[in-house]
Amino acid sequence: MSLDRSDVEQIAHLARLQIDAADIDSYGQSLNSILSLVDQMQATNTEGVEPLAHPLDAVQRLRADEVTESNQREVLQSVAPATEEGLFLVPKVIE
């Protein structure tokens, strides 16, 4: 796929970019270079290759999922202006 001058102008318009007329050819060459690289990547045979979640074979260390604090809901809600069934009541802000 190759972009011409009008394609670059249309892309710039859609992206709300103002490009000097003298720079359009330069941008066109850069975009064509990028599209050429994408074409090369798409031509690569990736059959049997599993997608990676991360390029490094890293494992995330997780801590044990344990309760470390006691339930303080009653204490914290005792200073709230309004509560109901363990929930904070707040004024409606969206109609």
C-alpha positions as CSV (number, residue, x, y, z in Angstrom):
1,M,0.0,0.0,0.0
2,S,1.4,3.4,-0.9
3,L,0.0,6.8,0.1
4,D,0.0,9.7,-2.2
5,R,-0.2,13.4,-1.4
6,S,-4.0,13.5,-1.2
7,D,-4.0,10.6,1.3
8,V,-1.5,12.3,3.6
9,E,-3.6,15.5,3.4
10,Q,-6.7,13.5,4.3
11,I,-5.0,11.7,7.2
12,A,-3.8,15.1,8.5
13,H,-7.3,16.5,8.2
14,L,-8.8,13.5,10.1
15,A,-6.1,13.8,12.8
16,R,-6.7,17.6,13.0
17,L,-3.1,18.3,12.2
18,Q,-1.9,21.3,10.2
19,I,1.0,20.3,8.0
20,D,2.9,22.7,5.8
21,A,2.6,22.0,2.1
22,A,6.4,21.6,1.9
23,D,6.4,18.9,4.5
24,I,3.6,16.7,3.0
25,D,6.0,14.7,0.8
26,S,8.3,14.0,3.8
27,Y,5.3,12.8,5.9
28,G,4.2,10.7,3.0
29,Q,7.6,9.0,2.8
30,S,7.6,8.3,6.5
31,L,4.1,6.9,6.5
32,N,4.9,4.7,3.5
33,S,7.9,3.4,5.3
34,I,5.8,2.5,8.3
35,L,3.2,0.8,6.1
36,S,6.0,-1.1,4.4
37,L,7.2,-2.4,7.7
38,V,3.7,-3.5,8.6
39,D,3.4,-5.4,5.3
40,Q,6.7,-7.2,6.1
41,M,5.5,-8.1,9.5
42,Q,2.2,-9.4,8.2
43,A,4.0,-11.6,5.7
44,T,5.8,-13.4,8.5
45,N,4.6,-16.9,9.2
46,T,3.4,-17.0,12.8
47,E,1.5,-20.3,12.6
48,G,2.1,-22.2,15.8
49,V,3.5,-19.2,17.7
50,E,1.6,-18.4,20.8
51,P,0.9,-14.7,21.6
52,L,2.8,-13.3,24.5
53,A,1.3,-11.4,27.4
54,H,4.7,-9.9,28.2
55,P,8.0,-10.1,26.2
56,L,9.9,-11.2,29.3
57,D,9.4,-14.5,31.0
58,A,8.6,-12.7,34.3
59,V,6.4,-13.9,37.1
60,Q,4.6,-11.5,39.3
61,R,5.1,-12.1,43.0
62,L,1.9,-12.0,44.8
63,R,1.3,-11.8,48.5
64,A,-1.1,-14.1,50.3
65,D,-4.7,-12.9,50.2
66,E,-5.2,-12.6,53.9
67,V,-7.4,-10.3,56.0
68,T,-5.0,-8.0,58.0
69,E,-7.5,-5.6,59.5
70,S,-10.6,-6.1,61.6
71,N,-14.0,-4.9,60.4
72,Q,-14.3,-1.3,61.5
73,R,-17.4,-0.4,59.5
74,E,-19.5,0.5,62.6
75,V,-16.7,2.8,63.9
76,L,-16.2,4.5,60.6
77,Q,-19.9,5.0,59.8
78,S,-20.6,6.4,63.3
79,V,-19.3,9.8,62.2
80,A,-21.0,9.7,58.8
81,P,-24.0,12.1,58.3
82,A,-26.2,9.3,56.9
83,T,-26.0,5.5,56.5
84,E,-28.4,2.7,55.7
85,E,-27.8,-1.1,55.9
86,G,-24.0,-0.6,56.1
87,L,-23.8,1.8,53.2
88,F,-23.0,5.6,53.1
89,L,-25.9,7.7,51.9
90,V,-24.9,10.6,49.7
91,P,-26.9,13.3,47.9
92,K,-28.0,12.6,44.4
93,V,-25.8,14.6,41.9
94,I,-26.9,13.2,38.6
95,E,-30.5,13.4,37.4
